[in-house]
């Protein structure tokens, strides 16, 4: 006599367990996988044109004018090589090229 005939409930439980495995595997396979990116990755923004930042068109970017661009405002002191409190087009070009 086979085990299935001796223990009918065991056979039913085994058959049910075997049937559930492919369903569980199919659910895992159907879940979309999303590639995770670090939240601290720097955003690469295109620098604004000099003319857009020079709001009063005096040929230089003041600290107040630079305030609308946080990366520029942060680097302002380093970029202002002649320490006159304004960025000339040449000084700003260093920032726009990404080499403060």
QUIZI-V900466 format. One record per run of one state. SS is the DSSP state (A for helix, B for strand, O for the rest). FROM is the first residue (numbers start at 1). TO is the last residue. If there is no record, write none. Layout:
# QUIZI-V900466
ss=SS from=FROM to=TO
ss=SS from=FROM to=TO
This chain:
# QUIZI-V900466
ss=O from=1 to=2
ss=A from=3 to=6
ss=O from=7 to=7
ss=A from=8 to=30
ss=O from=31 to=49
ss=A from=50 to=53
ss=O from=54 to=60
ss=B from=61 to=62
ss=A from=63 to=66
ss=O from=67 to=69
ss=A from=70 to=79
ss=O from=80 to=85
ss=B from=86 to=87
ss=O from=88 to=88
ss=A from=89 to=96
ss=O from=97 to=100
